């Protein structure tokens, strides 16, 4: 072919009759010759140039040399071009072969990964002649471990150093290993999964990878990272579903916490863990793995007080904290370091102010991979859903229990039970008090938990006092909005209390100096603030979060209902113990009060008098003037009794025209004085039938007995004696009053 091309060029060049027009023709001939054989191509080009020169008229030796040189240059350049094209073709073929092997390995990983376990199938990812010199290393706890490919031939220290360098830099590392005949060129390609180096691919070849091969390996590393992330996500999803299966109505958070730990600890490969629950300014383990050393486990069960360690910062921020070397972190708890905590993961459950924080610990510094972080966060989200459900269930159960107790308990006794429930339901609350507005408009303490109620019973707070304590937001006060106050450098709970609570003794009794945060909830009933629920934190100034406010607000309707029920019962009880016509206490009230008064008088050695009253000729008044006139007379008698008795005396209408009075601290002489005043006041009442008259019997403790029965009998006998003698009052058999 070279000779044919040369002959063709000679014929064309001879016809050209121009020496300097020959090089383009020479180029065509050289290309044809080189494709077949470089030597023949060069010879043909020289011969072609010579013949062109010899056959052209007027050509000297210089032109002839020009033609021959041009032919040789063209041949050399053409040869290099052809060699480059052939090399690129070979590289492409090798790259395609390597790509097919790597893609086949990726398909095997995607198809056969059992339960999302990438590590189980990575050893088979590199199989085939074109993968010779390549290896895959898995990064476990920051340490590279060869798992696939040609790993035995180059697992020396220099290779391991290069691999660690690629892991640290997250970039490709190239290094020449050895010299001479055994020299090799090492290249390390990171495999990124969620930004972390999860594995590396290494190439150990006698020469550096050519660009097509390098591009194939880089693409393989990227695809492998994506595949590993996909498989890990599937595996995480299965673990999350497994934890969800433990969730259900009525299942406590402790059981869910233990299920989370049983899944997370072996999956992440750490020493152990615990789920810490916030209560009363302390985080204590609600569940902990048995794999923890006993001393460390006991420490977590005992609890971590406010300000100790980094768990409080995690709770306040709601951010997940992953610490590789716990001993080097500012604010780490020294006792936990001494107990063997070297690395730590803190996963708050539910954002800022979380009531639960998952804690995983390891006894050596370690890196926390992104896939581990994702797994822990998603498991915590499931636990968070369980915690929220349990909170709602607890509120419903607590309200139902309080409702049942209210039906069988006096409202006043429910105040303390309400505060106990508030401490259980409101996160961060350690002490509590309830103030209720009295008939005089002032607020009084009716129940406390954590404070001496007896010392606070004398405190009276006006509306202005309460608004000073609450804050200047009058709209929030009137509408019953909860307010959180945190003691700080500028103002504290003690400072505000000093403005409204008189006396150092009361300030000490109320422990205001110990309060670091207060949640104040005005309870609005009938458009007016009728009660104030105070919840106090004594250790954690950040105790009250949005969850605390929500829980406290949920108690407001029950407090309002309790006030309503208390008011209604008070009215019903007053009605049950009052005479509807006269408004005096009735016989039921007398039967309840008389035994208590007599027992008190006997216990303290004090005097007590009983007066029994009966109107004269009351039946005749009703018959002659009608019942309306009789009712007016009874009302007038009741008014006379109220005006006449002393402060502290009690007056009762037994029924019909019968009345009674209890006179504490009254002996026989003073009781007769009161009886005469009553008789005189009643005698001033005039009806259509004339003046009203009354007969009164007087009996005293201890002269006539120390129980209700004997006293009643003595007073009745003297009242009937007075009626028979038409006297107002008799003492024994002697008349002491004027005629009726």
C-alpha positions in Angstrom: 0.0 0.0 0.0 2.9 2.3 0.8 4.4 1.8 -2.7 1.0 2.3 -4.3 0.6 5.5 -2.4 4.1 6.7 -3.4 3.4 5.9 -7.1 0.2 7.8 -6.9 2.0 10.8 -5.4 4.8 10.7 -8.1 2.2 10.8 -10.8 0.3 13.7 -9.2 3.4 15.6 -8.4 4.8 15.2 -11.9 1.6 16.8 -13.2 1.9 19.6 -10.7 5.1 20.9 -12.2 5.7 22.9 -9.0 8.1 21.9 -6.3 6.5 23.8 -3.4 3.1 22.4 -4.1 4.4 18.9 -3.3 4.2 18.9 0.6 0.4 18.6 0.8 0.7 15.7 -1.6 3.5 14.3 0.5 1.3 14.5 3.6 -1.4 12.5 2.0 1.1 9.8 0.9 2.7 9.7 4.3 -0.6 9.2 6.1 -1.4 6.3 3.8 2.1 4.8 4.3 2.3 5.2 8.1 -1.1 3.5 8.6 0.5 0.4 7.1 4.1 0.7 8.3 6.3 3.5 9.6 9.5 2.3 7.8 7.8 1.8 4.5 6.0 5.1 4.9 9.2 7.0 5.5 10.9 5.3 2.5 7.9 6.0 0.3 7.9 9.7 1.4 11.7 10.1 0.6 11.3 8.4 -2.7 8.3 10.4 -3.5 10.1 13.7 -2.7 13.1 12.7 -4.7 11.2 11.7 -7.8 9.1 14.9 -7.6 12.3 16.9 -7.6 14.0 15.0 -10.3 11.1 15.1 -12.6 10.4 18.8 -12.1 12.3 21.1 -14.5 14.8 23.5 -13.1 15.0 21.9 -9.6 18.4 22.1 -7.8 19.8 20.2 -4.9 18.4 22.7 -2.3 14.8 22.2 -3.5 15.4 18.5 -3.5 16.6 18.5 0.1 13.6 20.6 1.1 11.3 18.0 -0.4 13.0 15.1 1.3 13.1 16.9 4.7 9.5 17.8 4.5 8.6 14.2 3.8 10.5 13.0 6.8 9.0 15.6 9.2 5.5 14.7 8.0 6.2 11.0 8.5 7.4 11.5 12.1 4.5 13.7 13.1 2.1 11.4 11.6 3.6 8.5 13.4 3.3 10.2 16.8 -0.3 11.1 16.1 -1.2 7.5 15.2 0.6 6.2 18.3 -1.4 8.6 20.5 -4.6 7.6 18.9 -3.8 3.9 19.4 -2.8 4.5 23.1 -6.1 6.4 23.7 -8.0 3.5 22.2 -6.2 1.1 24.5 -6.9 3.3 27.5 -10.5 3.5 26.6 -10.8 -0.2 26.2 -9.1 -0.8 29.6 -11.3 1.9 31.3 -14.4 0.3 29.9 -13.2 -3.1 31.1 -12.5 -1.8 34.6 -15.9 0.1 34.6 -17.8 -3.1 33.6 -16.1 -5.0 36.5 -16.8 -2.2 39.0 -20.4 -1.8 37.9 -20.9 -5.6 38.2 -19.6 -5.4 41.8 -22.0 -2.5 42.6 -24.9 -4.5 41.2 -23.9 -7.4 43.4 -23.8 -5.2 46.5 -27.2 -3.6 45.6 -28.8 -7.0 44.9 -27.4 -9.1 47.8 -26.9 -6.8 50.8 -28.6 -8.8 53.6 -30.6 -6.5 55.8 -28.8 -3.4 54.6 -25.4 -4.8 55.6 -22.9 -3.3 53.1 -19.9 -4.8 54.8 -21.1 -8.3 54.1 -20.9 -7.9 50.4 -18.0 -5.5 49.9 -15.5 -8.3 49.7 -17.0 -9.4 46.4 -17.2 -6.0 44.9 -13.9 -6.4 43.0 -13.8 -9.6 41.0 -12.2 -9.8 37.5 -8.9 -9.5 35.7 -9.4 -5.8 35.1 -9.6 -5.1 38.8 -6.1 -6.3 39.6 -4.3 -3.9 41.9 -7.5 -2.3 43.2 -8.9 -2.6 46.7 -11.8 -1.3 48.9 -11.2 -0.3 52.5 -14.0 0.1 55.0 -13.6 2.9 57.7 -14.7 1.5 61.0 -14.4 3.9 64.0 -11.9 6.0 62.0 -9.7 3.0 61.3 -9.3 1.7 57.7 -9.8 -2.0 57.2 -9.2 -3.7 53.8 -12.2 -5.7 52.8 -12.1 -6.3 49.1 -9.7 -6.7 46.1 -5.9 -7.1 46.1 -5.2 -6.2 49.7 -2.6 -8.7 50.7 0.1 -7.4 48.3 0.2 -3.9 49.7 -1.1 -3.7 53.3 2.1 -2.1 54.5 2.5 0.9 56.8 3.0 3.3 53.9 -0.3 2.2 52.3 -2.1 2.5 55.6 -0.7 6.0 56.2 -1.8 7.1 52.7 -5.3 5.7 53.4 -5.5 7.6 56.7 -4.4 10.7 55.0 -7.2 10.4 52.4 -9.7 9.9 55.2 -8.5 13.0 57.1 -8.3 15.2 54.0 -11.5 13.8 52.3 -9.5 14.1 49.1 -7.6 11.8 46.7 -4.0 11.0 47.8 -1.2 9.8 45.4 2.1 8.3 46.6 5.0 6.4 45.0 5.9 3.2 46.9 9.3 1.7 46.6 11.9 2.0 43.7 13.3 0.0 41.0 11.6 -3.0 39.5 9.2 -3.4 42.4 8.1 0.3 42.5 4.4 0.9 42.6 2.2 4.0 42.4 -0.6 4.2 45.1 -3.7 6.3 44.6 -6.4 6.5 47.3 -10.0 7.7 46.4 -12.4 8.5 49.3 -15.9 7.1 49.3 -18.1 9.7 50.9 -21.4 8.9 52.6 -23.3 12.0 53.9 -20.0 13.9 53.8 -18.1 11.4 55.9 -15.4 9.1 54.5 -17.1 5.7 54.9 -14.6 3.8 52.7 -11.7 4.3 50.3 -10.8 2.7 47.0 -7.1 2.2 46.4 -5.1 1.6 43.2 -1.6 0.1 43.4 -0.1 -0.1 39.9 3.4 0.0 38.4 2.5 3.3 36.9 0.1 6.1 37.6 -3.5 5.7 36.5 -4.2 7.3 33.2 -7.0 9.9 33.2 -9.7 7.6 31.8 -8.9 5.0 34.4 -8.8 7.6 37.2 -12.1 9.0 36.1 -13.6 5.5 36.2 -12.4 4.9 39.7 -13.6 8.3 40.9 -17.0 7.6 39.5 -17.0 4.2 41.1 -16.1 5.7 44.5 -18.9 8.2 44.2 -21.5 5.6 43.1 -20.3 3.3 45.9 -20.9 6.1 48.4 -24.4 6.7 47.2 -25.2 3.0 47.3 -23.8 2.7 50.8 -26.0 5.6 51.9 -29.1 4.1 50.2 -28.5 0.7 51.9 -27.8 2.4 55.3 -31.1 4.4 54.9 -33.0 1.2 54.3 -31.3 -0.4 57.3 -32.1 2.6 59.4 -35.7 2.5 58.3 -36.0 -1.2 59.4 -34.6 -0.3 62.8 -37.0 2.6 63.2 -40.0 0.3 62.3 -38.8 -2.2 64.8 -38.8 0.5 67.5 -42.2 1.7 66.4 -43.5 -1.8 67.1 -42.8 -1.3 70.8 -44.9 1.9 70.8 -48.5 1.7 71.8 -51.2 3.2 74.1 -50.5 2.6 77.7 -46.9 1.6 77.1 -44.6 3.6 79.4 -41.6 5.7 78.2 -39.2 3.5 80.2 -40.0 0.5 78.1 -39.6 2.5 74.9 -36.3 3.9 76.1 -35.0 0.5 76.8 -36.1 -0.7 73.4 -34.2 2.2 71.8 -31.0 1.4 73.7 -31.2 -2.3 72.7 -31.3 -1.3 69.1 -28.9 1.6 69.1 -26.0 0.4 71.2 -25.0 -2.7 69.2 -25.8 -1.0 65.9 -23.4 1.9 66.7 -20.9 -0.3 68.4 -20.4 1.6 71.7 -19.9 0.6 75.3 -23.5 1.3 76.4 -26.1 4.0 76.9 -29.0 5.4 78.9 -32.1 7.5 78.3 -32.0 10.3 80.9 -35.3 11.9 82.1 -35.6 15.4 83.5 -37.3 15.8 86.8 -37.0 18.5 89.5 -33.8 20.1 88.2 -32.0 16.7 87.6 -31.5 14.3 84.8 -31.6 10.7 86.0 -31.6 7.5 83.9 -35.0 6.2 83.1 -33.4 3.2 81.3 -29.8 2.1 81.1 -28.0 -0.9 79.4 -26.5 -3.6 81.5 -23.2 -3.3 79.5 -22.3 -0.1 81.4 -19.9 -0.6 84.3 -21.8 -0.7 87.5 -20.2 2.5 88.9 -21.1 4.4 85.8 -24.6 3.0 85.6 -25.2 3.9 89.3 -24.0 7.4 88.6 -26.5 7.9 85.8 -29.3 6.4 87.8 -28.4 8.7 90.7 -28.8 11.6 88.3 -26.9 14.7 87.1 -27.8 17.9 88.8 -28.3 21.2 87.0 -25.0 22.7 85.7 -23.1 19.4 85.7 -21.7 18.2 82.3 -22.9 19.2 78.8 -26.3 17.5 79.0 -27.9 20.8 80.2 -26.6 22.7 77.1 -28.1 20.0 74.9 -31.4 20.3 76.7 -31.5 24.1 76.5 -30.5 24.2 72.8 -32.3 21.1 71.6 -29.3 20.3 69.4 -27.7 16.9 69.1 -24.2 16.7 70.5 -21.6 14.2 69.4 -18.2 14.4 71.2 -15.3 12.3 70.0 -13.0 13.0 73.0 -15.1 13.9 76.0 -12.2 14.5 78.4 -11.0 17.5 76.2 -14.4 19.2 76.1 -14.9 22.3 78.3 -17.6 21.7 80.8 -17.3 18.0 80.9 -18.2 16.3 84.2 -14.9 15.2 85.7 -16.5 12.3 87.6 -17.9 10.9 84.4 -14.4 11.1 82.8 -13.0 9.2 85.9 -15.7 6.6 85.4 -14.5 5.8 81.9 -16.6 8.1 79.6 -14.2 8.9 76.7 -16.7 9.7 73.9 -20.3 10.8 74.2 -23.4 11.3 72.1 -26.3 13.3 73.4 -29.6 13.2 71.5 -32.4 15.4 73.0 -35.9 14.0 72.5 -38.2 16.8 71.4 -36.1 19.9 70.8 -35.3 22.7 73.4 -36.4 21.9 76.9 -36.5 18.2 76.1 -37.8 16.0 79.0 -35.6 13.1 77.7 -32.1 12.9 76.4 -30.6 9.8 74.9 -27.0 9.2 75.9 -24.5 6.8 74.3 -21.0 6.4 75.8 -17.8 4.7 74.8 -14.7 4.0 76.8 -12.3 5.2 74.0 -12.3 8.3 71.8 -14.1 7.7 68.6 -15.6 9.5 65.6 -19.3 9.6 65.2 -20.2 8.8 61.6 -23.0 10.7 59.8 -25.0 7.5 59.4 -24.7 6.8 63.2 -26.0 10.3 63.8 -28.9 9.9 61.5 -29.9 6.6 63.1 -29.8 8.0 66.6 -31.8 11.1 65.6 -34.5 9.0 63.9 -34.8 6.6 66.8 -35.1 9.6 69.1 -37.9 10.9 67.0 -39.9 7.7 67.6 -39.2 7.9 71.3 -40.4 11.6 71.1 -43.7 10.5 69.7 -44.1 8.0 72.5 -43.2 10.6 75.1 -45.8 13.1 73.7 -48.5 10.4 73.7 -47.7 9.4 77.2 -47.8 13.1 78.4 -51.3 13.4 76.9 -52.4 10.1 78.5 -51.0 11.2 81.9 -52.9 14.5 81.7 -56.1 12.7 80.9 -55.6 10.2 83.6 -54.7 12.8 86.2 -57.7 15.0 85.3 -60.0 12.0 85.4 -58.7 11.0 88.8 -59.0 14.5 90.2 -62.6 14.6 88.8 -63.5 11.4 90.6 -61.9 12.6 93.9 -63.8 15.9 93.6 -67.1 14.1 93.6 -66.4 12.5 96.9 -64.1 15.1 98.6 -64.7 18.6 99.8 -63.3 21.2 97.4 -61.0 22.7 100.0 -59.3 19.3 100.4 -58.8 19.2 96.7 -56.5 22.2 96.6 -53.5 20.2 97.9 -54.2 17.3 95.6 -54.4 19.7 92.6 -50.9 21.0 93.5 -49.5 17.4 93.8 -50.9 16.8 90.3 -49.3 20.0 89.0 -45.9 18.9 90.2 -46.3 15.6 88.4 -47.6 17.1 85.2 -45.6 20.3 84.7 -41.9 19.7 83.8 -39.5 21.6 85.9 -41.9 22.3 88.9 -40.4 21.5 92.3 -42.7 23.5 94.6 -46.2 25.0 94.2 -48.7 27.2 95.9 -52.4 28.2 95.2 -53.9 31.5 96.2 -57.7 32.1 96.1 -59.5 35.4 96.2 -61.6 35.7 99.4 -64.8 37.5 100.2 -62.9 40.7 101.0 -61.2 40.7 97.6 -57.8 39.8 98.9 -55.8 36.7 97.8 -55.0 34.1 100.4 -52.9 30.9 100.4 -55.1 27.8 100.5 -52.5 25.1 99.7 -48.8 24.8 99.3 -46.3 22.0 98.5 -42.7 22.7 99.6 -43.6 25.6 101.8 -45.0 26.0 105.4 -48.6 26.8 104.8 -49.3 27.8 108.4 -46.8 30.6 108.2 -48.4 31.9 105.0 -52.0 31.8 106.1 -51.8 35.4 107.5 -50.6 36.8 104.1 -53.1 38.9 102.2 -52.3 40.1 98.7 -54.3 42.8 97.0 -54.8 43.0 93.2 -52.0 45.6 93.0 -49.7 43.2 94.9 -50.5 40.4 92.6 -50.0 42.4 89.5 -46.6 43.6 90.8 -45.7 40.0 91.3 -47.1 38.9 87.9 -45.6 41.8 85.9 -47.0 45.0 84.3 -48.8 43.1 81.5 -52.3 43.8 82.7 -53.9 42.3 79.6 -52.1 39.0 80.2 -53.1 39.1 83.9 -56.8 39.7 83.1 -56.9 37.0 80.3 -55.1 34.4 82.4 -51.9 34.1 80.4 -49.1 32.2 82.1 -45.9 34.2 82.8 -42.5 32.8 83.5 -40.1 34.8 85.6 -36.4 33.8 85.9 -34.3 35.2 88.7 -31.3 37.0 87.3 -28.6 39.5 88.3 -31.0 42.5 87.9 -34.1 41.1 89.6 -35.0 38.0 91.5 -38.1 36.4 92.9 -36.9 37.5 96.4 -36.7 41.1 95.2 -40.3 41.2 93.9 -41.6 39.3 97.0 -40.0 41.9 99.2 -42.2 44.5 97.7 -45.4 42.7 98.4 -44.8 40.3 101.3 -44.4 42.0 104.7 -41.8 40.8 107.2 -38.5 38.9 107.1 -40.1 35.9 108.8 -42.6 35.5 106.0 -39.9 35.8 103.4 -38.0 33.1 105.1 -41.0 30.9 105.4 -41.9 31.2 101.7 -38.3 30.3 100.7 -38.3 33.0 98.0 -34.5 33.1 98.2 -34.4 29.5 96.9 -36.7 30.2 93.9 -34.7 30.5 90.6 -37.7 30.5 88.3 -41.5 30.9 88.7 -44.4 30.0 86.5 -47.4 32.2 87.5 -50.8 31.2 86.1 -53.8 33.6 86.8 -57.0 31.6 86.8 -59.9 33.6 85.4 -63.4 32.8 86.4 -66.5 34.9 85.6 -64.3 37.5 83.9 -62.2 38.0 87.1 -58.9 36.6 88.4 -60.1 34.5 91.3 -57.0 32.3 91.8 -53.3 32.2 91.1 -51.3 29.0 90.6 -47.6 29.4 91.3 -45.1 26.7 90.3 -41.5 27.2 91.3 -38.2 25.8 90.2 -35.5 25.6 93.0 -32.5 24.5 91.0 -32.8 25.0 87.3 -33.4 28.6 86.1 -34.4 27.2 82.6 -36.8 24.7 84.0 -39.9 26.1 82.5 -40.2 25.6 78.8 -43.0 25.8 76.3 -44.0 22.3 77.4 -44.3 23.5 81.0 -46.5 26.4 80.0 -48.7 24.1 78.0 -49.1 21.7 80.9 -49.8 24.4 83.4 -52.3 26.1 81.1 -54.1 22.7 80.9 -54.7 22.9 84.6 -56.4 26.3 84.5 -59.8 25.0 83.5 -59.8 22.5 86.3 -58.8 25.1 88.8 -61.7 27.2 87.5 -64.0 24.3 87.7 -62.8 23.6 91.3 -63.6 27.2 92.3 -67.0 27.0 90.7 -67.7 23.7 92.4 -66.4 25.0 95.7 -68.6 28.1 95.4 -71.6 26.0 94.4 -71.1 23.6 97.2 -70.7 26.4 99.7 -74.0 27.9 98.5 -75.7 24.5 98.6 -74.3 23.7 102.1 -75.3 27.1 103.3 -78.8 26.6 101.9 -78.9 23.1 103.5 -77.9 24.6 106.8 -80.0 27.7 106.6 -83.7 28.5 107.1 -85.1 29.7 103.9 -87.6 32.1 105.5 -85.5 33.8 108.2 -81.9 33.2 106.9 -80.9 31.8 110.3 -79.0 28.6 110.6 -81.4 25.6 110.8 -81.6 22.7 113.1 -79.2 20.6 111.0 -76.6 23.3 111.5 -77.3 23.3 115.2 -76.9 19.5 115.4 -73.5 19.8 113.7 -72.3 22.9 115.6 -73.5 22.2 119.2 -71.5 19.0 119.8 -68.3 20.8 118.6 -68.9 23.8 120.8 -69.7 21.7 123.9 -66.6 19.5 123.4 -64.4 22.6 123.0 -65.9 24.1 126.2 -65.4 20.9 128.2 -61.8 20.5 126.8 -60.8 24.0 127.8 -62.8 24.3 131.0 -64.9 27.1 129.5 -68.5 28.0 130.1 -71.2 27.6 127.4 -74.9 28.5 127.5 -77.8 27.1 125.5 -81.0 29.1 125.0 -84.2 27.5 123.8 -87.0 29.9 122.6 -90.7 29.4 121.8 -93.1 32.1 120.8 -96.3 32.4 122.8 -99.7 32.0 121.0 -98.1 31.7 117.6 -100.7 29.2 116.4 -103.5 31.7 117.3 -101.6 34.4 115.3 -101.5 32.2 112.2 -105.2 31.2 112.6 -106.4 34.7 113.1 -104.2 36.7 110.7 -103.0 34.1 108.2 -99.7 32.5 107.5 -98.3 35.5 105.7 -98.6 37.6 108.9 -97.1 34.7 110.9 -94.1 34.6 108.5 -93.6 38.3 108.9 -93.5 37.8 112.6 -91.0 35.0 112.4 -88.7 37.2 110.2 -89.0 40.0 112.7 -88.1 37.7 115.5 -85.0 36.4 113.6 -83.9 40.0 113.0 -84.3 40.8 116.7 -82.2 37.8 117.7 -79.4 38.8 115.3 -79.4 42.3 116.8 -79.4 41.2 120.4 -77.0 38.3 120.7 -73.3 39.0 121.2 -70.6 38.7 118.6 -69.6 35.1 118.4 -73.0 33.8 119.5 -74.9 31.5 117.1 -78.7 31.7 116.5 -80.8 28.9 115.0 -84.4 28.3 113.9 -85.4 24.8 114.7 -88.7 25.0 112.9 -92.1 26.5 113.4 -91.9 29.1 116.1 -88.9 27.4 117.9 -85.5 29.0 118.0 -82.2 28.3 119.8 -78.9 30.1 120.6 -75.4 29.0 121.6 -73.5 31.5 123.8 -69.8 30.6 124.1 -68.0 31.7 127.3 -71.4 32.6 128.9 -72.2 31.3 132.5 -75.8 31.2 133.9 -75.8 34.8 135.0 -74.6 36.3 131.7 -76.9 33.9 129.7 -79.9 35.2 131.7 -78.9 38.8 130.8 -78.8 37.9 127.1 -82.2 36.1 127.5 -83.8 39.1 129.0 -82.5 41.3 126.2 -83.9 38.9 123.6 -87.3 38.8 125.4 -87.4 42.6 125.4 -86.4 42.9 121.7 -89.0 40.4 120.7 -91.7 42.1 122.9 -91.3 45.2 120.7 -92.6 43.3 117.6 -96.2 44.2 116.9 -98.5 42.2 114.6 -102.2 42.5 113.7 -102.9 40.3 116.7 -100.8 42.4 119.1 -97.3 42.2 120.5 -95.2 39.0 120.2 -94.0 37.3 123.4 -91.4 34.6 123.9 -90.5 32.0 126.5 -86.8 31.1 127.0 -85.2 28.2 128.7 -81.5 28.6 129.8 -79.0 25.7 130.5 -75.3 25.9 131.0 -72.1 23.8 130.8 -70.9 22.4 133.1 -73.7 23.1 135.6 -76.4 21.3 133.6 -74.3 18.7 131.9 -71.4 18.3 129.4 -73.3 16.9 126.5 -76.0 18.1 124.1 -78.7 15.7 125.5 -78.6 16.7 129.1 -78.3 20.4 128.2 -81.2 20.2 125.8 -83.4 18.5 128.4 -82.6 21.1 131.0 -83.3 24.1 128.6 -86.6 22.5 127.4 -87.8 21.9 130.9 -87.1 25.6 131.9 -88.7 26.9 128.6 -91.9 24.9 129.3 -91.9 26.0 132.9 -91.6 29.6 131.7 -94.5 29.0 129.3 -96.7 27.4 132.0 -96.1 30.4 134.3 -96.4 32.9 131.4 -92.8 34.1 132.2 -90.2 35.1 129.6 -87.3 33.4 131.4 -87.0 31.0 134.4 -83.9 29.6 136.1 -84.7 26.3 137.8 -88.1 26.9 139.5 -87.6 30.6 140.0 -89.0 33.2 137.6 -86.4 35.8 136.6 -88.2 37.7 134.0 -91.3 39.8 133.8 -94.7 38.6 132.7 -95.2 37.7 129.0 
